[in-house]
Amino acid sequence: MSILSRILGWLGGGVDAPERLPSPDELVLLVEPAGEGEAQLFHDMLEQEGIRSMVRNTDASSARAGGLGPVWAYELLVLRKDLHRGREILGLDT
């Protein structure tokens, strides 16, 4: 084994390195709202409780149509560390 291989293995860059744990700052899907209005309502509810969120339009063609797209084309994303609390605030843990 070369010195370079040993150093890389020691630094965690080796083939046998364990998988990294998910980052608490990674964006994750909280809910797929039923339209832009519901997405904005959920976003505002979370913001009032101190949780940052992002509404994402997943329909690329709706951007060219003035933002009007199918109601299923929206996702509400939060930081992984806020996922559980966000679900509680929106009443999704039933």
Beta strands, then each sheet from edge to edge (+ up, - down):
strand 1: 27-31
strand 2: 53-57
strand 3: 74-79
sheet 1: 1+ 3- 2+
end
